[in-house]
Amino acid sequence: MKKIPKIEKDEVIRLWFWLQGLSHPRGTQPLSSETFSVLLNQVGGLQLDTINVVERAHLLTLWSRFGVFSRDQLQDWTYREGITYEYWGHEACILPIEHLPVGKYRMKHFPPERWAKSSWYSAFQTSVASQRRVIKRLREEGPHESKDFETKPGDQFNASWIGKVESELPVGKEDKRTLNYYWHKGKVAITDRVHFRRVYDLADRVYPKVKTVSRIAYEDSWLFIGLRGNGVATEKHLTNYFTAPLLTAGEKRTVIERNLKKGLIKEVQVHGADERWFVLPEHLEMLGTIPPPEGTTLICPFDSLLWQRGRAEELLNFEYRIEIYVPAAKRVYGYYTLPILHNGALVGRLDPKFHRANGLLEIKSIHYEKEFKRSLDFDTQLRATLEDLAAFVGAKDIDIPSY
């Protein structure tokens, strides 16, 4: 029987931050097409989100690691140089183009069986007329934003078939829903963003020709993407890090055991923890060689570091919940709080808002963890971080409460 290596929790954290690009954040190395591609392949992808209280989620995620960068350059790398594509990963994400063979499997087999059996899946269903109309317009007219597909008077679809879902879910314009369905299905692709609005085209014009992975390789991607982004992790830590593929608990265990037998992953013991932990062989060799994290930055609520919040609670003793959907009177920390990362620890959180009309970056509140003791060095680094954030979003002034 092989002896299972024993490692320290501190080694797990160091590897995690290194893989997430947060060992030495904000400006240690510039954002380039190469560092962008490396990060995407390590963490799995950049989550996209419409909330724009300070800046879009994917932009904040990159700023946390690289500091101020050119948005125009990023737009080129993302949509014009063929190193990424937009599809479903954790949620809607910018994914490395190397992931496309995996994404193609999901497209080919969309919807997942469990989705098709859900009542809310009705919102994906549209008429044959709408589906034909969308494809015809894209084929004949080229790329279009979804707003270009507003339903004309007289073309409004009949939503009576939605039943109970109709009162629970905003259905939206039929052609717009067809675009979303066909994006999941791989018939259309997002070829650009204009003011964050999606621009669609036929997928054959956007995606390079690649071979779709096998079912086993698709299922295994859940494990390998999770371990590439997290390093040493339990099954629980990997759950929902990537939500495609969507596997049952039994399927996940089958994937783990299959790859343990092949030697493609290794089992380790973490001091003080009873669960089974897993790691890629190349990452196991790195343990003990990674220096402690240094530096200060802010973490976006949709950052891949927080995709599995139970992991952050277990390893960093940091409980984090987004309070966007909590009534204002019941919020504890604020609407859009950003965790503060300092020297490899999440030491607090602040609630920012960028007032674009007058160029003011307002820090509405700052809260620190009970065990954290501030220092002059920390205060200096936090101030520099906020000034860097202001420069990134284009703020002229910062309003910081006494802290």
C-alpha positions in Angstrom: 0.0 0.0 0.0 1.4 3.4 -1.0 2.1 5.9 1.7 0.0 9.0 1.3 2.1 12.2 1.6 1.3 14.6 4.5 1.5 18.3 3.9 0.8 21.5 5.9 -2.2 23.7 5.4 0.2 26.7 4.8 1.6 24.9 1.8 -1.9 24.4 0.4 -2.6 28.1 0.7 0.7 29.2 -0.9 0.1 26.9 -3.9 -3.5 28.1 -4.2 -2.6 31.8 -4.3 0.2 31.1 -6.7 -2.1 29.3 -9.1 -4.7 32.0 -8.8 -2.1 34.7 -9.7 -2.3 36.3 -6.3 1.1 35.5 -4.7 2.4 38.9 -5.6 -0.6 40.9 -6.9 -1.1 44.2 -8.7 1.7 45.2 -11.0 4.4 42.7 -10.2 4.1 41.7 -13.8 2.2 43.5 -16.5 -0.8 42.2 -18.2 0.1 40.9 -21.7 -1.5 38.5 -24.1 0.9 35.9 -22.7 0.2 36.5 -19.0 -3.5 36.8 -19.8 -3.5 33.4 -21.5 -1.4 31.8 -18.7 -3.8 33.1 -16.0 -6.9 31.8 -17.9 -5.4 28.3 -18.3 -4.5 28.2 -14.6 -7.7 29.5 -13.0 -10.0 28.2 -15.8 -11.7 31.4 -16.9 -12.9 34.9 -16.0 -16.5 35.2 -14.8 -18.6 37.8 -16.5 -21.3 39.8 -14.7 -23.5 42.8 -15.5 -23.0 44.6 -12.2 -21.0 47.7 -12.7 -20.9 49.4 -9.2 -17.1 49.9 -9.5 -16.1 48.1 -12.7 -17.1 44.9 -14.5 -16.2 41.7 -12.7 -13.7 40.3 -15.3 -11.9 43.7 -15.4 -11.7 43.9 -11.6 -10.4 40.3 -11.5 -7.6 41.2 -13.8 -6.8 44.5 -12.1 -6.5 42.6 -8.7 -3.6 40.7 -10.2 -2.0 43.0 -12.7 -2.9 46.5 -11.7 -3.9 49.2 -14.3 -4.0 47.9 -17.9 -5.4 48.8 -21.3 -9.0 47.8 -21.8 -8.6 48.2 -25.6 -5.8 45.7 -25.6 -7.8 43.3 -23.5 -10.7 43.7 -26.0 -8.3 42.7 -28.8 -6.9 39.7 -27.0 -10.4 38.5 -26.0 -12.3 39.0 -29.3 -9.9 39.5 -32.1 -6.7 37.4 -31.5 -8.3 34.0 -31.1 -6.9 33.2 -27.6 -10.2 33.1 -25.8 -13.9 32.4 -26.3 -17.1 33.2 -24.3 -19.0 30.3 -23.0 -20.2 28.6 -19.8 -17.6 27.6 -17.2 -18.3 28.5 -13.6 -21.0 30.8 -15.0 -20.8 32.8 -18.2 -17.0 33.2 -18.6 -14.2 34.3 -20.8 -12.4 30.9 -21.3 -9.0 30.0 -22.9 -9.4 28.8 -26.4 -7.7 25.5 -25.3 -10.9 24.8 -23.5 -13.0 24.8 -26.7 -12.9 21.0 -27.3 -14.5 20.6 -23.8 -17.0 23.4 -24.5 -18.0 21.7 -27.8 -19.1 18.6 -25.9 -21.5 20.7 -23.7 -22.8 22.5 -26.8 -23.4 19.2 -28.6 -25.3 17.7 -25.6 -27.1 20.8 -24.5 -29.3 20.9 -22.5 -27.9 18.8 -19.7 -30.4 16.1 -18.8 -31.2 17.7 -15.4 -31.8 21.1 -17.0 -34.3 19.7 -19.5 -36.3 18.3 -16.6 -36.4 21.6 -14.7 -39.5 23.8 -14.9 -37.4 26.9 -15.4 -35.9 25.4 -18.5 -39.1 26.5 -20.3 -37.5 29.9 -20.6 -35.0 28.5 -23.1 -37.7 27.2 -25.3 -38.7 29.3 -28.3 -40.6 28.9 -31.5 -39.3 27.4 -34.7 -40.1 30.7 -36.4 -37.8 32.6 -34.0 -35.0 30.1 -34.4 -35.2 30.4 -38.2 -35.4 34.1 -38.1 -32.3 34.5 -35.9 -30.2 32.2 -38.0 -31.4 33.8 -41.3 -30.5 37.3 -40.1 -27.1 36.4 -38.9 -26.3 34.4 -42.0 -27.4 37.2 -44.4 -26.6 40.3 -42.4 -23.6 39.3 -40.3 -23.0 40.0 -36.6 -25.7 41.7 -34.6 -26.3 42.7 -31.0 -29.2 41.1 -29.2 -31.0 44.5 -29.2 -31.1 44.3 -33.0 -33.5 41.4 -32.6 -36.3 43.3 -30.8 -39.6 41.7 -31.7 -41.6 43.7 -34.1 -45.3 44.5 -33.4 -47.3 41.5 -34.6 -44.4 39.2 -34.1 -44.7 39.0 -30.3 -44.7 35.4 -29.2 -47.4 33.7 -27.2 -46.0 32.9 -23.7 -49.0 31.1 -22.5 -47.2 27.7 -22.6 -44.8 28.9 -19.9 -47.5 28.4 -17.2 -46.3 28.8 -13.7 -42.9 30.0 -14.8 -44.4 33.0 -16.4 -45.1 34.7 -13.1 -41.7 33.7 -11.6 -39.2 34.5 -14.4 -38.8 37.5 -16.7 -39.1 35.9 -20.1 -37.9 38.7 -22.4 -38.1 39.0 -26.1 -38.3 35.7 -27.9 -35.4 36.3 -30.4 -33.2 37.3 -27.5 -34.0 34.1 -25.8 -33.3 32.2 -28.9 -29.8 33.8 -29.2 -29.1 32.7 -25.6 -30.3 29.2 -26.3 -28.3 28.9 -29.5 -25.2 30.3 -27.7 -25.5 27.4 -25.2 -26.2 25.0 -28.0 -23.2 26.2 -30.0 -25.0 27.4 -33.1 -24.2 31.1 -32.4 -21.2 32.6 -30.7 -20.3 35.9 -29.1 -17.9 37.6 -31.4 -17.5 40.9 -29.6 -18.8 43.2 -26.8 -20.0 46.8 -27.4 -20.5 48.6 -24.1 -20.6 45.1 -22.6 -23.6 44.2 -24.8 -23.1 40.8 -26.6 -22.5 40.8 -30.4 -23.5 37.5 -31.9 -22.6 35.7 -35.1 -22.9 32.2 -36.5 -20.6 29.9 -34.5 -18.9 28.5 -37.6 -17.6 32.0 -38.4 -16.2 32.5 -34.9 -14.9 29.2 -33.4 -11.9 27.5 -34.9 -12.4 23.9 -36.0 -11.5 21.5 -33.2 -12.3 18.0 -32.3 -14.9 17.5 -29.5 -13.6 15.6 -26.5 -15.0 12.3 -25.4 -17.6 11.9 -22.7 -15.0 10.7 -20.2 -12.7 13.6 -21.0 -15.6 16.0 -20.6 -16.4 14.6 -17.2 -12.7 14.6 -16.2 -12.5 18.3 -17.1 -14.4 19.0 -13.9 -11.5 17.5 -11.9 -8.6 18.8 -13.8 -9.8 22.4 -14.2 -10.6 22.5 -10.5 -7.2 21.2 -9.5 -5.4 23.5 -11.9 -7.0 26.5 -10.3 -7.0 25.3 -6.6 -3.9 23.1 -6.3 -4.6 20.8 -3.3 -8.4 20.4 -2.8 -11.1 18.1 -1.5 -14.0 17.0 -3.6 -16.1 19.6 -1.8 -13.7 22.3 -2.8 -14.0 21.4 -6.4 -17.8 21.2 -6.4 -19.2 24.2 -8.4 -15.8 25.6 -9.1 -16.8 24.8 -12.7 -20.4 24.0 -13.2 -19.9 22.5 -16.6 -19.9 19.6 -16.6 -22.8 19.2 -14.3 -22.1 15.9 -12.4 -23.9 14.0 -9.7 -22.0 13.1 -6.5 -21.6 9.6 -7.7 -20.2 10.7 -11.0 -17.6 13.0 -9.3 -16.4 10.1 -7.2 -16.1 7.9 -10.3 -14.0 10.6 -12.0 -11.7 10.9 -9.0 -11.2 7.2 -8.6 -10.6 6.7 -12.3 -7.8 9.3 -12.4 -6.3 8.1 -9.1 -5.9 4.6 -10.7 -4.3 6.2 -13.8 -1.9 8.2 -11.7 -3.1 11.5 -13.2 -3.9 12.8 -9.7 -2.5 12.0 -6.3 -4.1 11.8 -2.9 -2.5 13.7 0.0 -3.2 14.3 3.7 -3.4 17.8 5.0 -2.4 18.3 8.6 -5.4 18.8 10.9 -8.0 17.8 8.2 -9.8 14.4 7.9 -11.1 14.6 4.3 -9.4 13.2 1.3 -7.3 15.8 -0.6 -6.2 15.6 -4.2 -3.5 17.3 -6.3 -1.9 17.1 -9.7 1.5 15.4 -9.7 3.3 18.5 -11.1 1.8 20.6 -8.3 2.8 18.0 -5.6 6.4 18.5 -6.7 6.0 22.3 -6.2 4.9 22.1 -2.6 7.5 23.5 -0.2 9.1 25.6 -3.0 6.6 28.5 -3.2 7.5 31.6 -1.1 4.8 33.2 1.1 2.4 35.6 -0.6 3.1 39.3 -0.3 1.2 42.4 -1.3 -2.2 44.0 -1.0 -5.2 44.0 -3.4 -9.0 43.8 -3.5 -10.9 40.8 -4.6 -14.0 41.0 -6.8 -17.1 39.1 -5.5 -17.0 37.0 -8.7 -13.3 36.2 -8.6 -12.3 32.6 -9.2 -10.6 32.7 -5.7 -14.2 32.8 -4.3 -16.0 30.5 -6.7 -16.0 27.9 -3.9 -16.7 30.0 -0.8 -16.6 27.0 1.5 -12.9 26.6 0.6 -12.2 30.2 1.6 -13.9 29.6 4.9 -12.0 26.4 5.6 -8.5 27.5 4.5 -8.6 31.3 5.2 -11.2 31.5 8.0 -13.0 34.1 6.0 -16.8 33.9 5.6 -18.0 35.8 2.6 -21.5 36.4 1.1 -22.6 38.8 -1.6 -25.3 41.0 -0.1 -26.5 42.4 -3.5 -29.8 40.5 -3.1 -30.2 41.2 0.7 -32.6 44.1 1.6 -30.6 47.2 2.4 -31.7 47.3 6.0 -30.4 43.7 6.6 -27.0 44.1 5.0 -24.1 43.6 7.3 -21.2 44.9 5.2 -22.7 46.6 2.1 -24.0 46.1 -1.4 -20.9 45.1 -3.3 -18.1 44.5 -0.7 -14.6 43.6 -2.0 -12.5 41.4 0.3 -9.1 42.9 1.2 -6.2 40.5 0.5 -3.0 41.3 2.4 0.1 39.0 2.5 -1.9 35.9 1.7 -4.8 36.5 4.1 -8.3 38.0 3.7 -8.2 40.6 6.4 -11.4 42.6 5.8 -13.7 44.0 3.3 -14.8 47.4 1.9 -17.8 48.6 0.2 -16.9 50.9 -2.8 -19.0 52.8 -5.3 -17.8 54.7 -8.3 -19.9 57.8 -9.0 -19.2 58.3 -12.7 -21.0 61.6 -13.0 -18.5 63.4 -10.8 -15.6 61.0 -10.9 -15.7 60.1 -7.2 -14.7 56.7 -5.9 -16.5 56.4 -2.6 -15.5 53.9 0.0 -18.7 53.6 1.9 -17.4 51.4 4.7 -14.4 49.3 5.8 -14.7 46.3 8.1 -11.7 44.2 9.4 -11.6 40.7 10.7 -11.5 40.5 14.5 -8.1 38.8 14.7 -6.5 41.2 12.2 -4.1 43.9 13.7 -3.4 46.8 11.4 0.0 48.2 10.9 1.5 51.3 9.3 2.7 49.1 6.4 -0.8 47.7 5.9 -2.4 51.2 5.9 0.2 52.4 3.4 -0.5 49.5 1.1 -4.3 49.8 1.3 -4.1 53.4 0.5 -1.9 52.7 -2.5 -4.4 49.9 -3.6 -7.3 52.4 -3.4 -5.4 55.0 -5.4 -4.5 52.3 -8.0 -8.2 51.3 -8.2 -9.2 54.9 -8.7 -6.7 55.3 -11.5 -8.0 52.1 -13.1 -11.7 53.1 -13.1 -10.9 56.8 -14.0 -11.8 58.4 -10.7 -10.6 61.9 -9.9 -11.1 61.7 -6.2 -11.4 59.1 -3.4 -13.7 59.5 -0.4 -12.4 57.1 2.3 -14.0 56.9 5.8 -11.9 57.0 8.9 -10.4 53.6 9.3 
